Amino acid sequence: MRLFRSEEHARRGGSGDVLTLEQTVGLARAWYARKLAPDWRRHTADEAEALFASLRLDPTFWRLR
């Protein structure tokens, strides 16, 4: 993760997708919510892509297949 002072600065100096703080927190909370549960399992590609879509992440960057 790289932090930038503005979206313009991020677009000039970064590659990939730019997430808001809210998207980043939402992704972390959803991704790790059940990590310590005894019956935890990895997300399937479909589940992960649905999560990314629910956070309005760029589907061209966040595509897994």
All heavy atoms as TSV, in Angstrom:
chain	resi	resn	atom	element	x	y	z
A	1	MET	N	N	0.853	-1.150	0.000
A	1	MET	CA	C	0.000	0.000	0.000
A	1	MET	C	C	0.910	1.228	0.000
A	1	MET	O	O	1.903	1.282	0.701
A	1	MET	CB	C	-0.901	0.014	1.222
A	1	MET	CG	C	-1.711	1.271	1.292
A	1	MET	SD	S	-2.829	1.532	2.699
A	1	MET	CE	C	-2.675	0.182	3.757
A	2	ARG	N	N	0.516	2.186	-0.825
A	2	ARG	CA	C	1.209	3.469	-0.874
A	2	ARG	C	C	0.197	4.565	-0.593
A	2	ARG	O	O	-0.904	4.544	-1.116
A	2	ARG	CB	C	1.835	3.665	-2.246
A	2	ARG	CG	C	2.928	2.646	-2.519
A	2	ARG	CD	C	3.409	2.661	-3.938
A	2	ARG	NE	N	3.852	3.992	-4.348
A	2	ARG	CZ	C	4.125	4.279	-5.611
A	2	ARG	NH1	N	4.000	3.373	-6.550
A	2	ARG	NH2	N	4.515	5.488	-5.941
A	3	LEU	N	N	0.574	5.518	0.223
A	3	LEU	CA	C	-0.307	6.629	0.570
A	3	LEU	C	C	0.126	7.870	-0.197
A	3	LEU	O	O	1.314	8.124	-0.360
A	3	LEU	CB	C	-0.267	6.895	2.070
A	3	LEU	CG	C	-0.640	5.716	2.966
A	3	LEU	CD1	C	-0.463	6.089	4.426
A	3	LEU	CD2	C	-2.056	5.262	2.694
A	4	PHE	N	N	-0.863	8.639	-0.656
A	4	PHE	CA	C	-0.606	9.846	-1.432
A	4	PHE	C	C	-1.387	11.005	-0.837
A	4	PHE	O	O	-2.402	10.821	-0.178
A	4	PHE	CB	C	-1.034	9.642	-2.891
A	4	PHE	CG	C	-0.246	8.572	-3.592
A	4	PHE	CD1	C	-0.694	7.267	-3.627
A	4	PHE	CD2	C	0.951	8.875	-4.219
A	4	PHE	CE1	C	0.020	6.271	-4.267
A	4	PHE	CE2	C	1.679	7.889	-4.866
A	4	PHE	CZ	C	1.215	6.590	-4.895
A	5	ARG	N	N	-0.945	12.214	-1.123
A	5	ARG	CA	C	-1.609	13.397	-0.557
A	5	ARG	C	C	-2.881	13.764	-1.285
A	5	ARG	O	O	-3.724	14.489	-0.764
A	5	ARG	CB	C	-0.647	14.580	-0.532
A	5	ARG	CG	C	-0.245	15.068	-1.886
A	5	ARG	CD	C	0.649	16.308	-1.787
A	5	ARG	NE	N	1.203	16.602	-3.081
A	5	ARG	CZ	C	2.472	16.463	-3.409
A	5	ARG	NH1	N	3.337	16.046	-2.512
A	5	ARG	NH2	N	2.893	16.741	-4.612
A	6	SER	N	N	-3.046	13.284	-2.533
A	6	SER	CA	C	-4.258	13.578	-3.295
A	6	SER	C	C	-4.438	12.496	-4.352
A	6	SER	O	O	-3.504	11.756	-4.672
A	6	SER	CB	C	-4.162	14.948	-3.978
A	6	SER	OG	O	-3.170	14.914	-4.998
A	7	GLU	N	N	-5.651	12.431	-4.899
A	7	GLU	CA	C	-5.903	11.460	-5.968
A	7	GLU	C	C	-5.059	11.785	-7.191
A	7	GLU	O	O	-4.543	10.885	-7.854
A	7	GLU	CB	C	-7.380	11.443	-6.322
A	7	GLU	CG	C	-7.738	10.319	-7.275
A	7	GLU	CD	C	-9.223	10.150	-7.474
A	7	GLU	OE1	O	-10.015	10.579	-6.614
A	7	GLU	OE2	O	-9.587	9.563	-8.510
A	8	GLU	N	N	-4.891	13.064	-7.496
A	8	GLU	CA	C	-4.054	13.464	-8.637
A	8	GLU	C	C	-2.612	12.982	-8.441
A	8	GLU	O	O	-2.007	12.438	-9.360
A	8	GLU	CB	C	-4.077	14.985	-8.793
A	8	GLU	CG	C	-3.174	15.473	-9.901
A	8	GLU	CD	C	-3.031	16.986	-9.928
A	8	GLU	OE1	O	-3.869	17.682	-9.329
A	8	GLU	OE2	O	-2.075	17.458	-10.539
A	9	HIS	N	N	-2.081	13.159	-7.242
A	9	HIS	CA	C	-0.731	12.705	-6.936
A	9	HIS	C	C	-0.629	11.185	-7.083
A	9	HIS	O	O	0.358	10.665	-7.613
A	9	HIS	CB	C	-0.353	13.150	-5.517
A	9	HIS	CG	C	1.049	12.843	-5.130
A	9	HIS	ND1	N	1.357	12.187	-3.967
A	9	HIS	CD2	C	2.226	13.093	-5.745
A	9	HIS	CE1	C	2.675	12.032	-3.889
A	9	HIS	NE2	N	3.211	12.590	-4.948
A	10	ALA	N	N	-1.635	10.478	-6.642
A	10	ALA	CA	C	-1.645	9.021	-6.752
A	10	ALA	C	C	-1.677	8.586	-8.211
A	10	ALA	O	O	-0.978	7.648	-8.609
A	10	ALA	CB	C	-2.849	8.451	-6.012
A	11	ARG	N	N	-2.475	9.241	-9.005
A	11	ARG	CA	C	-2.576	8.876	-10.428
A	11	ARG	C	C	-1.260	9.137	-11.157
A	11	ARG	O	O	-0.890	8.389	-12.039
A	11	ARG	CB	C	-3.710	9.650	-11.083
A	11	ARG	CG	C	-5.059	9.349	-10.460
A	11	ARG	CD	C	-5.964	8.588	-11.398
A	11	ARG	NE	N	-7.249	8.361	-10.765
A	11	ARG	CZ	C	-7.678	7.173	-10.390
A	11	ARG	NH1	N	-6.949	6.104	-10.601
A	11	ARG	NH2	N	-8.848	7.024	-9.819
A	12	ARG	N	N	-0.555	10.189	-10.776
A	12	ARG	CA	C	0.737	10.483	-11.406
A	12	ARG	C	C	1.813	9.502	-10.969
A	12	ARG	O	O	2.650	9.102	-11.770
A	12	ARG	CB	C	1.201	11.904	-11.060
A	12	ARG	CG	C	0.571	12.970	-11.894
A	12	ARG	CD	C	1.185	14.320	-11.615
A	12	ARG	NE	N	0.740	14.762	-10.295
A	12	ARG	CZ	C	1.490	15.415	-9.427
A	12	ARG	NH1	N	2.718	15.736	-9.717
A	12	ARG	NH2	N	1.010	15.776	-8.254
A	13	GLY	N	N	1.824	9.131	-9.706
A	13	GLY	CA	C	2.933	8.360	-9.167
A	13	GLY	C	C	2.665	6.893	-8.936
A	13	GLY	O	O	3.572	6.152	-8.593
A	14	GLY	N	N	1.450	6.470	-9.132
A	14	GLY	CA	C	1.122	5.090	-8.809
A	14	GLY	C	C	0.707	4.293	-10.023
A	14	GLY	O	O	0.632	4.791	-11.133
A	15	SER	N	N	0.487	3.057	-9.764
A	15	SER	CA	C	-0.084	2.189	-10.788
A	15	SER	C	C	-1.154	1.357	-10.104
A	15	SER	O	O	-1.103	1.128	-8.907
A	15	SER	CB	C	0.988	1.289	-11.391
A	15	SER	OG	O	1.549	0.465	-10.406
A	16	GLY	N	N	-2.134	0.982	-10.853
A	16	GLY	CA	C	-3.200	0.193	-10.262
A	16	GLY	C	C	-4.396	1.041	-9.917
A	16	GLY	O	O	-4.638	2.085	-10.510
A	17	ASP	N	N	-5.135	0.605	-8.933
A	17	ASP	CA	C	-6.372	1.264	-8.542
A	17	ASP	C	C	-6.130	2.157	-7.335
A	17	ASP	O	O	-5.276	1.873	-6.505
A	17	ASP	CB	C	-7.423	0.204	-8.207
A	17	ASP	CG	C	-8.833	0.746	-8.181
A	17	ASP	OD1	O	-9.068	1.856	-8.701
A	17	ASP	OD2	O	-9.717	0.067	-7.639
A	18	VAL	N	N	-6.887	3.234	-7.245
A	18	VAL	CA	C	-6.820	4.145	-6.105
A	18	VAL	C	C	-8.057	3.917	-5.255
A	18	VAL	O	O	-9.172	4.033	-5.743
A	18	VAL	CB	C	-6.751	5.615	-6.571
A	18	VAL	CG1	C	-6.786	6.559	-5.382
A	18	VAL	CG2	C	-5.508	5.844	-7.416
A	19	LEU	N	N	-7.850	3.564	-3.988
A	19	LEU	CA	C	-8.954	3.309	-3.070
A	19	LEU	C	C	-9.086	4.461	-2.092
A	19	LEU	O	O	-8.089	5.041	-1.672
A	19	LEU	CB	C	-8.711	2.035	-2.262
A	19	LEU	CG	C	-9.037	0.707	-2.904
A	19	LEU	CD1	C	-8.158	0.410	-4.081
A	19	LEU	CD2	C	-8.949	-0.387	-1.881
A	20	THR	N	N	-10.328	4.744	-1.726
A	20	THR	CA	C	-10.561	5.703	-0.655
A	20	THR	C	C	-10.248	5.012	0.669
A	20	THR	O	O	-10.142	3.774	0.747
A	20	THR	CB	C	-12.024	6.173	-0.638
A	20	THR	OG1	O	-12.854	5.041	-0.316
A	20	THR	CG2	C	-12.442	6.779	-1.963
A	21	LEU	N	N	-10.134	5.799	1.708
A	21	LEU	CA	C	-9.919	5.229	3.028
A	21	LEU	C	C	-11.094	4.328	3.403
A	21	LEU	O	O	-10.904	3.240	3.954
A	21	LEU	CB	C	-9.731	6.335	4.065
A	21	LEU	CG	C	-9.468	5.875	5.489
A	21	LEU	CD1	C	-8.219	5.002	5.563
A	21	LEU	CD2	C	-9.320	7.071	6.409
A	22	GLU	N	N	-12.304	4.756	3.068
A	22	GLU	CA	C	-13.495	3.960	3.383
A	22	GLU	C	C	-13.463	2.611	2.656
A	22	GLU	O	O	-13.818	1.579	3.228
A	22	GLU	CB	C	-14.764	4.726	3.017
A	22	GLU	CG	C	-15.041	5.918	3.900
A	22	GLU	CD	C	-14.206	7.161	3.536
A	22	GLU	OE1	O	-13.586	7.194	2.446
A	22	GLU	OE2	O	-14.162	8.085	4.359
A	23	GLN	N	N	-13.049	2.613	1.389
A	23	GLN	CA	C	-12.950	1.356	0.644
A	23	GLN	C	C	-11.888	0.447	1.257
A	23	GLN	O	O	-12.083	-0.761	1.369
A	23	GLN	CB	C	-12.613	1.617	-0.824
A	23	GLN	CG	C	-13.744	2.195	-1.629
A	23	GLN	CD	C	-13.277	2.594	-3.011
A	23	GLN	OE1	O	-12.284	3.295	-3.165
A	23	GLN	NE2	N	-14.009	2.134	-4.017
A	24	THR	N	N	-10.757	1.025	1.652
A	24	THR	CA	C	-9.676	0.237	2.243
A	24	THR	C	C	-10.119	-0.407	3.550
A	24	THR	O	O	-9.893	-1.602	3.770
A	24	THR	CB	C	-8.441	1.128	2.478
A	24	THR	OG1	O	-8.062	1.726	1.234
A	24	THR	CG2	C	-7.286	0.336	3.036
A	25	VAL	N	N	-10.771	0.366	4.398
A	25	VAL	CA	C	-11.271	-0.171	5.671
A	25	VAL	C	C	-12.343	-1.223	5.418
A	25	VAL	O	O	-12.342	-2.294	6.046
A	25	VAL	CB	C	-11.797	0.965	6.572
A	25	VAL	CG1	C	-12.541	0.416	7.774
A	25	VAL	CG2	C	-10.655	1.860	7.012
A	26	GLY	N	N	-13.254	-0.952	4.489
A	26	GLY	CA	C	-14.300	-1.920	4.161
A	26	GLY	C	C	-13.729	-3.223	3.641
A	26	GLY	O	O	-14.182	-4.312	4.012
A	27	LEU	N	N	-12.719	-3.134	2.790
A	27	LEU	CA	C	-12.082	-4.332	2.251
A	27	LEU	C	C	-11.408	-5.127	3.370
A	27	LEU	O	O	-11.582	-6.342	3.464
A	27	LEU	CB	C	-11.066	-3.952	1.167
A	27	LEU	CG	C	-10.271	-5.087	0.547
A	27	LEU	CD1	C	-11.197	-6.126	-0.093
A	27	LEU	CD2	C	-9.283	-4.545	-0.470
A	28	ALA	N	N	-10.661	-4.451	4.221
A	28	ALA	CA	C	-9.972	-5.150	5.319
A	28	ALA	C	C	-10.966	-5.818	6.260
A	28	ALA	O	O	-10.784	-6.978	6.647
A	28	ALA	CB	C	-9.092	-4.166	6.087
A	29	ARG	N	N	-12.020	-5.099	6.620
A	29	ARG	CA	C	-13.012	-5.671	7.540
A	29	ARG	C	C	-13.687	-6.898	6.934
A	29	ARG	O	O	-13.856	-7.920	7.604
A	29	ARG	CB	C	-14.060	-4.631	7.887
A	29	ARG	CG	C	-13.589	-3.642	8.894
A	29	ARG	CD	C	-14.694	-2.704	9.307
A	29	ARG	NE	N	-14.227	-1.847	10.381
A	29	ARG	CZ	C	-14.727	-0.660	10.636
A	29	ARG	NH1	N	-15.717	-0.185	9.900
A	29	ARG	NH2	N	-14.245	0.058	11.615
A	30	ALA	N	N	-14.104	-6.790	5.691
A	30	ALA	CA	C	-14.796	-7.912	5.054
A	30	ALA	C	C	-13.841	-9.079	4.792
A	30	ALA	O	O	-14.202	-10.243	4.974
A	30	ALA	CB	C	-15.437	-7.443	3.749
A	31	TRP	N	N	-12.626	-8.780	4.354
A	31	TRP	CA	C	-11.677	-9.828	3.987
A	31	TRP	C	C	-11.238	-10.651	5.199
A	31	TRP	O	O	-11.111	-11.865	5.127
A	31	TRP	CB	C	-10.455	-9.203	3.311
A	31	TRP	CG	C	-9.604	-10.209	2.625
A	31	TRP	CD1	C	-8.453	-10.770	3.092
A	31	TRP	CD2	C	-9.843	-10.795	1.345
A	31	TRP	NE1	N	-7.951	-11.668	2.185
A	31	TRP	CE2	C	-8.785	-11.698	1.101
A	31	TRP	CE3	C	-10.836	-10.641	0.384
A	31	TRP	CZ2	C	-8.699	-12.440	-0.070
A	31	TRP	CZ3	C	-10.740	-11.380	-0.781
A	31	TRP	CH2	C	-9.697	-12.265	-1.000
A	32	TYR	N	N	-11.031	-9.983	6.325
A	32	TYR	CA	C	-10.496	-10.655	7.512
A	32	TYR	C	C	-11.535	-10.927	8.593
A	32	TYR	O	O	-11.189	-11.420	9.668
A	32	TYR	CB	C	-9.349	-9.829	8.107
A	32	TYR	CG	C	-8.165	-9.754	7.175
A	32	TYR	CD1	C	-7.865	-8.578	6.498
A	32	TYR	CD2	C	-7.364	-10.862	6.962
A	32	TYR	CE1	C	-6.792	-8.512	5.631
A	32	TYR	CE2	C	-6.284	-10.809	6.094
A	32	TYR	CZ	C	-6.004	-9.625	5.433
A	32	TYR	OH	O	-4.943	-9.567	4.580
A	33	ALA	N	N	-12.799	-10.661	8.335
A	33	ALA	CA	C	-13.845	-10.764	9.351
A	33	ALA	C	C	-13.887	-12.135	10.032
A	33	ALA	O	O	-14.073	-12.225	11.235
A	33	ALA	CB	C	-15.215	-10.445	8.743
A	34	ARG	N	N	-13.706	-13.200	9.280
A	34	ARG	CA	C	-13.833	-14.554	9.843
A	34	ARG	C	C	-12.500	-15.282	9.894
A	34	ARG	O	O	-12.448	-16.485	10.102
A	34	ARG	CB	C	-14.829	-15.355	9.009
A	34	ARG	CG	C	-16.245	-14.802	9.073
A	34	ARG	CD	C	-17.291	-15.724	8.504
A	34	ARG	NE	N	-17.017	-17.148	8.582
A	34	ARG	CZ	C	-17.193	-17.920	9.657
A	34	ARG	NH1	N	-17.642	-17.412	10.765
A	34	ARG	NH2	N	-16.923	-19.209	9.609
A	35	LYS	N	N	-11.424	-14.577	9.746
A	35	LYS	CA	C	-10.101	-15.209	9.654
A	35	LYS	C	C	-9.776	-16.097	10.855
A	35	LYS	O	O	-9.124	-17.128	10.701
A	35	LYS	CB	C	-9.040	-14.119	9.498
A	35	LYS	CG	C	-7.658	-14.619	9.262
A	35	LYS	CD	C	-7.474	-15.068	7.847
A	35	LYS	CE	C	-6.009	-15.360	7.586
A	35	LYS	NZ	N	-5.757	-15.861	6.282
A	36	LEU	N	N	-10.243	-15.750	12.040
A	36	LEU	CA	C	-9.931	-16.533	13.240
A	36	LEU	C	C	-10.979	-17.592	13.572
A	36	LEU	O	O	-10.820	-18.336	14.545
A	36	LEU	CB	C	-9.728	-15.602	14.436
A	36	LEU	CG	C	-8.552	-14.633	14.304
A	36	LEU	CD1	C	-8.480	-13.719	15.524
A	36	LEU	CD2	C	-7.242	-15.372	14.102
A	37	ALA	N	N	-12.027	-17.680	12.769
A	37	ALA	CA	C	-13.069	-18.679	13.020
A	37	ALA	C	C	-12.524	-20.084	12.732
A	37	ALA	O	O	-11.774	-20.283	11.778
A	37	ALA	CB	C	-14.287	-18.406	12.142
A	38	PRO	N	N	-12.895	-21.055	13.545
A	38	PRO	CA	C	-12.396	-22.426	13.337
A	38	PRO	C	C	-12.756	-22.998	11.961
A	38	PRO	O	O	-12.006	-23.805	11.423
A	38	PRO	CB	C	-13.066	-23.242	14.440
A	38	PRO	CG	C	-13.510	-22.249	15.451
A	38	PRO	CD	C	-13.729	-20.957	14.732
A	39	ASP	N	N	-13.884	-22.571	11.410
A	39	ASP	CA	C	-14.299	-23.108	10.103
A	39	ASP	C	C	-13.921	-22.180	8.942
A	39	ASP	O	O	-14.442	-22.306	7.847
A	39	ASP	CB	C	-15.811	-23.368	10.099
A	39	ASP	CG	C	-16.616	-22.091	10.319
A	39	ASP	OD1	O	-16.048	-21.090	10.809
A	39	ASP	OD2	O	-17.814	-22.096	10.008
A	40	TRP	N	N	-12.957	-21.269	9.177
A	40	TRP	CA	C	-12.541	-20.333	8.141
A	40	TRP	C	C	-12.007	-21.077	6.921
A	40	TRP	O	O	-11.390	-22.127	7.028
A	40	TRP	CB	C	-11.446	-19.407	8.675
A	40	TRP	CG	C	-10.928	-18.477	7.632
A	40	TRP	CD1	C	-11.449	-17.275	7.296
A	40	TRP	CD2	C	-9.801	-18.669	6.780
A	40	TRP	NE1	N	-10.723	-16.701	6.288
A	40	TRP	CE2	C	-9.692	-17.546	5.943
A	40	TRP	CE3	C	-8.864	-19.692	6.627
A	40	TRP	CZ2	C	-8.691	-17.394	4.988
A	40	TRP	CZ3	C	-7.874	-19.557	5.674
A	40	TRP	CH2	C	-7.793	-18.413	4.869
A	41	ARG	N	N	-12.285	-20.520	5.755
A	41	ARG	CA	C	-11.706	-21.023	4.502
A	41	ARG	C	C	-11.432	-19.823	3.616
A	41	ARG	O	O	-11.975	-18.750	3.814
A	41	ARG	CB	C	-12.648	-22.001	3.813
A	41	ARG	CG	C	-13.969	-21.369	3.439
A	41	ARG	CD	C	-14.815	-22.264	2.545
A	41	ARG	NE	N	-16.086	-21.651	2.238
A	41	ARG	CZ	C	-16.272	-20.593	1.443
A	41	ARG	NH1	N	-15.246	-20.026	0.877
A	41	ARG	NH2	N	-17.466	-20.102	1.229
A	42	ARG	N	N	-10.576	-20.028	2.653
A	42	ARG	CA	C	-10.249	-18.935	1.728
A	42	ARG	C	C	-11.468	-18.538	0.925
A	42	ARG	O	O	-12.333	-19.366	0.640
A	42	ARG	CB	C	-9.163	-19.398	0.755
A	42	ARG	CG	C	-7.823	-19.601	1.385
A	42	ARG	CD	C	-6.830	-20.106	0.385
A	42	ARG	NE	N	-6.733	-19.145	-0.727
A	42	ARG	CZ	C	-5.657	-18.914	-1.412
A	42	ARG	NH1	N	-4.560	-19.574	-1.155
A	42	ARG	NH2	N	-5.642	-18.039	-2.390
A	43	HIS	N	N	-11.504	-17.289	0.517
A	43	HIS	CA	C	-12.568	-16.831	-0.375
A	43	HIS	C	C	-12.374	-17.475	-1.745
A	43	HIS	O	O	-11.242	-17.621	-2.209
A	43	HIS	CB	C	-12.498	-15.309	-0.571
A	43	HIS	CG	C	-12.670	-14.526	0.680
A	43	HIS	ND1	N	-13.896	-14.245	1.219
A	43	HIS	CD2	C	-11.763	-13.952	1.504
A	43	HIS	CE1	C	-13.743	-13.530	2.308
A	43	HIS	NE2	N	-12.451	-13.342	2.514
A	44	THR	N	N	-13.467	-17.856	-2.384
A	44	THR	CA	C	-13.366	-18.297	-3.763
A	44	THR	C	C	-13.181	-17.054	-4.635
A	44	THR	O	O	-13.412	-15.917	-4.191
A	44	THR	CB	C	-14.642	-19.038	-4.217
A	44	THR	OG1	O	-15.734	-18.099	-4.223
A	44	THR	CG2	C	-14.957	-20.226	-3.314
A	45	ALA	N	N	-12.793	-17.259	-5.874
A	45	ALA	CA	C	-12.640	-16.128	-6.794
A	45	ALA	C	C	-13.967	-15.391	-6.955
A	45	ALA	O	O	-14.000	-14.155	-6.957
A	45	ALA	CB	C	-12.114	-16.608	-8.145
A	46	ASP	N	N	-15.058	-16.128	-7.057
A	46	ASP	CA	C	-16.382	-15.495	-7.184
A	46	ASP	C	C	-16.725	-14.666	-5.950
A	46	ASP	O	O	-17.237	-13.554	-6.067
A	46	ASP	CB	C	-17.474	-16.542	-7.422
A	46	ASP	CG	C	-17.432	-17.141	-8.817
A	46	ASP	OD1	O	-16.874	-16.499	-9.731
A	46	ASP	OD2	O	-17.973	-18.244	-8.988
A	47	GLU	N	N	-16.464	-15.212	-4.760
A	47	GLU	CA	C	-16.741	-14.479	-3.526
A	47	GLU	C	C	-15.884	-13.212	-3.431
A	47	GLU	O	O	-16.376	-12.141	-3.054
A	47	GLU	CB	C	-16.476	-15.365	-2.305
A	47	GLU	CG	C	-17.462	-16.494	-2.138
A	47	GLU	CD	C	-17.016	-17.515	-1.120
A	47	GLU	OE1	O	-15.813	-17.588	-0.771
A	47	GLU	OE2	O	-17.905	-18.264	-0.656
A	48	ALA	N	N	-14.623	-13.339	-3.767
A	48	ALA	CA	C	-13.726	-12.188	-3.700
A	48	ALA	C	C	-14.156	-11.113	-4.696
A	48	ALA	O	O	-14.214	-9.931	-4.348
A	48	ALA	CB	C	-12.288	-12.624	-3.971
A	49	GLU	N	N	-14.474	-11.505	-5.921
A	49	GLU	CA	C	-14.902	-10.527	-6.919
A	49	GLU	C	C	-16.222	-9.871	-6.525
A	49	GLU	O	O	-16.419	-8.680	-6.767
A	49	GLU	CB	C	-14.969	-11.150	-8.301
A	49	GLU	CG	C	-13.577	-11.397	-8.872
A	49	GLU	CD	C	-13.586	-11.970	-10.266
A	49	GLU	OE1	O	-14.640	-12.452	-10.742
A	49	GLU	OE2	O	-12.521	-11.935	-10.911
A	50	ALA	N	N	-17.114	-10.614	-5.889
A	50	ALA	CA	C	-18.369	-10.027	-5.402
A	50	ALA	C	C	-18.076	-9.005	-4.302
A	50	ALA	O	O	-18.703	-7.938	-4.257
A	50	ALA	CB	C	-19.303	-11.117	-4.892
A	51	LEU	N	N	-17.140	-9.312	-3.433
A	51	LEU	CA	C	-16.740	-8.372	-2.397
A	51	LEU	C	C	-16.150	-7.108	-3.019
A	51	LEU	O	O	-16.506	-5.991	-2.645
A	51	LEU	CB	C	-15.726	-9.021	-1.452
A	51	LEU	CG	C	-15.074	-8.108	-0.424
A	51	LEU	CD1	C	-16.111	-7.484	0.491
A	51	LEU	CD2	C	-14.040	-8.862	0.366
A	52	PHE	N	N	-15.262	-7.271	-3.976
A	52	PHE	CA	C	-14.659	-6.116	-4.646
A	52	PHE	C	C	-15.731	-5.260	-5.315
A	52	PHE	O	O	-15.691	-4.038	-5.233
A	52	PHE	CB	C	-13.637	-6.563	-5.684
A	52	PHE	CG	C	-12.504	-7.416	-5.146
A	52	PHE	CD1	C	-11.854	-8.300	-5.966
A	52	PHE	CD2	C	-12.097	-7.339	-3.813
A	52	PHE	CE1	C	-10.806	-9.081	-5.500
A	52	PHE	CE2	C	-11.060	-8.126	-3.333
A	52	PHE	CZ	C	-10.410	-9.000	-4.181
A	53	ALA	N	N	-16.689	-5.905	-5.949
A	53	ALA	CA	C	-17.776	-5.178	-6.614
A	53	ALA	C	C	-18.625	-4.419	-5.592
A	53	ALA	O	O	-19.042	-3.285	-5.852
A	53	ALA	CB	C	-18.639	-6.137	-7.426
A	54	SER	N	N	-18.877	-5.026	-4.435
A	54	SER	CA	C	-19.697	-4.365	-3.413
A	54	SER	C	C	-19.018	-3.102	-2.885
A	54	SER	O	O	-19.686	-2.189	-2.412
A	54	SER	CB	C	-20.007	-5.320	-2.262
A	54	SER	OG	O	-18.874	-5.502	-1.418
A	55	LEU	N	N	-17.694	-3.046	-2.983
A	55	LEU	CA	C	-16.932	-1.872	-2.547
A	55	LEU	C	C	-16.653	-0.914	-3.703
A	55	LEU	O	O	-15.935	0.060	-3.534
A	55	LEU	CB	C	-15.618	-2.314	-1.897
A	55	LEU	CG	C	-15.776	-3.120	-0.611
A	55	LEU	CD1	C	-14.462	-3.761	-0.213
A	55	LEU	CD2	C	-16.313	-2.247	0.503
A	56	ARG	N	N	-17.215	-1.237	-4.859
A	56	ARG	CA	C	-17.063	-0.429	-6.075
A	56	ARG	C	C	-15.603	-0.271	-6.480
A	56	ARG	O	O	-15.161	0.800	-6.869
A	56	ARG	CB	C	-17.745	0.923	-5.921
A	56	ARG	CG	C	-19.259	0.769	-5.791
A	56	ARG	CD	C	-19.956	2.070	-5.556
A	56	ARG	NE	N	-19.479	2.607	-4.278
A	56	ARG	CZ	C	-19.539	3.866	-3.929
A	56	ARG	NH1	N	-20.051	4.747	-4.721
A	56	ARG	NH2	N	-19.097	4.274	-2.758
A	57	LEU	N	N	-14.845	-1.366	-6.371
A	57	LEU	CA	C	-13.464	-1.361	-6.829
A	57	LEU	C	C	-13.442	-1.607	-8.336
A	57	LEU	O	O	-14.322	-2.276	-8.871
A	57	LEU	CB	C	-12.657	-2.434	-6.100
A	57	LEU	CG	C	-12.646	-2.325	-4.573
A	57	LEU	CD1	C	-11.778	-3.417	-3.982
A	57	LEU	CD2	C	-12.179	-0.961	-4.108
A	58	ASP	N	N	-12.443	-1.086	-8.996
A	58	ASP	CA	C	-12.327	-1.181	-10.452
A	58	ASP	C	C	-12.228	-2.646	-10.894
A	58	ASP	O	O	-11.234	-3.306	-10.614
A	58	ASP	CB	C	-11.089	-0.413	-10.913
A	58	ASP	CG	C	-10.858	-0.464	-12.406
A	58	ASP	OD1	O	-11.658	-1.076	-13.132
A	58	ASP	OD2	O	-9.863	0.128	-12.847
A	59	PRO	N	N	-13.255	-3.158	-11.599
A	59	PRO	CA	C	-13.250	-4.585	-11.967
A	59	PRO	C	C	-12.149	-4.956	-12.949
A	59	PRO	O	O	-11.738	-6.113	-12.997
A	59	PRO	CB	C	-14.637	-4.807	-12.574
A	59	PRO	CG	C	-15.088	-3.457	-13.004
A	59	PRO	CD	C	-14.443	-2.469	-12.061
A	60	THR	N	N	-11.632	-4.007	-13.712
A	60	THR	CA	C	-10.541	-4.349	-14.630
A	60	THR	C	C	-9.234	-4.580	-13.878
A	60	THR	O	O	-8.409	-5.382	-14.299
A	60	THR	CB	C	-10.335	-3.256	-15.704
A	60	THR	OG1	O	-10.048	-2.013	-15.058
A	60	THR	CG2	C	-11.570	-3.109	-16.562
A	61	PHE	N	N	-9.066	-3.924	-12.742
A	61	PHE	CA	C	-7.864	-4.117	-11.933
A	61	PHE	C	C	-8.022	-5.280	-10.956
A	61	PHE	O	O	-7.079	-6.038	-10.730
A	61	PHE	CB	C	-7.532	-2.833	-11.155
A	61	PHE	CG	C	-6.299	-2.958	-10.316
A	61	PHE	CD1	C	-5.044	-2.812	-10.884
A	61	PHE	CD2	C	-6.380	-3.234	-8.955
A	61	PHE	CE1	C	-3.897	-2.943	-10.112
A	61	PHE	CE2	C	-5.249	-3.358	-8.174
A	61	PHE	CZ	C	-4.007	-3.212	-8.761
A	62	TRP	N	N	-9.220	-5.435	-10.386
A	62	TRP	CA	C	-9.447	-6.401	-9.321
A	62	TRP	C	C	-9.962	-7.755	-9.830
A	62	TRP	O	O	-10.392	-8.586	-9.042
A	62	TRP	CB	C	-10.419	-5.819	-8.286
A	62	TRP	CG	C	-9.787	-4.687	-7.532
A	62	TRP	CD1	C	-9.827	-3.370	-7.866
A	62	TRP	CD2	C	-8.990	-4.776	-6.359
A	62	TRP	NE1	N	-9.108	-2.640	-6.974
A	62	TRP	CE2	C	-8.596	-3.479	-6.022
A	62	TRP	CE3	C	-8.591	-5.845	-5.562
A	62	TRP	CZ2	C	-7.799	-3.217	-4.909
A	62	TRP	CZ3	C	-7.829	-5.563	-4.440
A	62	TRP	CH2	C	-7.433	-4.258	-4.143
A	63	ARG	N	N	-9.896	-7.995	-11.111
A	63	ARG	CA	C	-10.344	-9.274	-11.685
A	63	ARG	C	C	-9.370	-10.376	-11.299
A	63	ARG	O	O	-8.154	-10.184	-11.326
A	63	ARG	CB	C	-10.370	-9.151	-13.209
A	63	ARG	CG	C	-10.910	-10.361	-13.912
A	63	ARG	CD	C	-11.005	-10.127	-15.393
A	63	ARG	NE	N	-10.961	-8.687	-15.606
A	63	ARG	CZ	C	-10.623	-8.088	-16.729
A	63	ARG	NH1	N	-10.310	-8.776	-17.767
A	63	ARG	NH2	N	-10.584	-6.781	-16.828
A	64	LEU	N	N	-9.885	-11.513	-10.906
A	64	LEU	CA	C	-9.040	-12.628	-10.464
A	64	LEU	C	C	-8.911	-13.735	-11.499
A	64	LEU	O	O	-8.069	-14.608	-11.368
A	64	LEU	CB	C	-9.594	-13.210	-9.155
A	64	LEU	CG	C	-9.619	-12.235	-7.981
A	64	LEU	CD1	C	-10.258	-12.892	-6.770
A	64	LEU	CD2	C	-8.220	-11.742	-7.659
A	65	ARG	N	N	-9.767	-13.723	-12.482
A	65	ARG	CA	C	-9.711	-14.782	-13.486
A	65	ARG	C	C	-9.381	-14.221	-14.842
A	65	ARG	O	O	-9.461	-13.092	-15.124
A	65	ARG	CB	C	-11.035	-15.516	-13.573
A	65	ARG	CG	C	-11.276	-16.316	-12.328
A	65	ARG	CD	C	-12.665	-16.823	-12.254
A	65	ARG	NE	N	-13.353	-15.720	-11.553
A	65	ARG	CZ	C	-14.641	-15.521	-11.595
A	65	ARG	NH1	N	-15.396	-16.277	-12.293
A	65	ARG	NH2	N	-15.195	-14.552	-10.939
